[in-house]
Amino acid sequence: MMPSLDSLKQMFDEQGYVVVPRLLEESARSALWQIAAQHLSENLAPIEYEVDVHYPGAPITAESEGAGTARRLLQTYSRHSAFRAWGTASEVKAVLTALFGQPDVMLSQCHHNCVMTKQPGYSSVTRWHQDIRYWHFDQQSLISVWTALGEETKKNGCLRVLPGSHLWQLEPGQFDAARFLRSDLAANKALLSTAQAVPLSPGDALFFHARLFHAAGRNTSEQTKYSLVYTYHAADNHPIEATRSAQFPSIAL
Ligand SMILES: O=C(O)CCC(=O)C(=O)O
């Protein structure tokens, strides 16, 4: 049974994330999985490859073994009507309006808007970061919805989070040049000791704050892990002109 919207909001405000079990029903989930798998098998552009990001474990150059490993299918909203339908679904909207505390919610086409395709073999480690670090909005209160299209476990690189970290105010020196959390500082080690894995079942949706620190490991299973990720903002929280966040229009739910 779905938890009440009030209890989801309370959990979200405290922890910076909340999981809604089986928000996406099985036939729609299976259809989305198949579309994603087909786009991956056809290398349907635009795609971000592991080699593009230089994260730990990623192939180093275009000539390296595994250089064809995809990291995400980009511009998902434009890819297929089924992706559009889930991005704007009433189930998603109901939770988001409760979490934002207001009815007018927009889907950003500029951030995430992707299917994460964590492939076995050459998928990389994503270190601890806040998504907001490269985003430009009037306020930082954006929410991403990470829908598991298959099983997500530690073995295939499920997300890990630092609960409550959306409320933290850290010093600039706690971050490295790429604004990942430095793991060599004693102060950060204490923070990292609070990490929680977020395993998901197919169809579960993880709602998380753009300031929440999160990370993920490699996929050491035999199968690709597909996660559909959209980011949302309240209608009165505008992207800043001439930034990447304003590149494409947002979609009203
Ligand atoms: O490697 C992963 O699955 C995590 C991806 C992630 O955190 C991100 O793209 O912001």
The ligand as an ORCA input file, in Angstrom:
! r2SCAN-3c Opt
* xyz 0 1
  O      26.183      6.003    -11.218
  C      25.026      6.243    -10.921
  O      24.121      5.452    -11.136
  C      24.704      7.550    -10.252
  C      24.384      8.640    -11.225
  C      24.230      9.958    -10.545
  O      24.271     10.083     -9.362
  C      24.006     11.152    -11.337
  O      24.059     11.100    -12.570
  O      23.770     12.217    -10.726
*
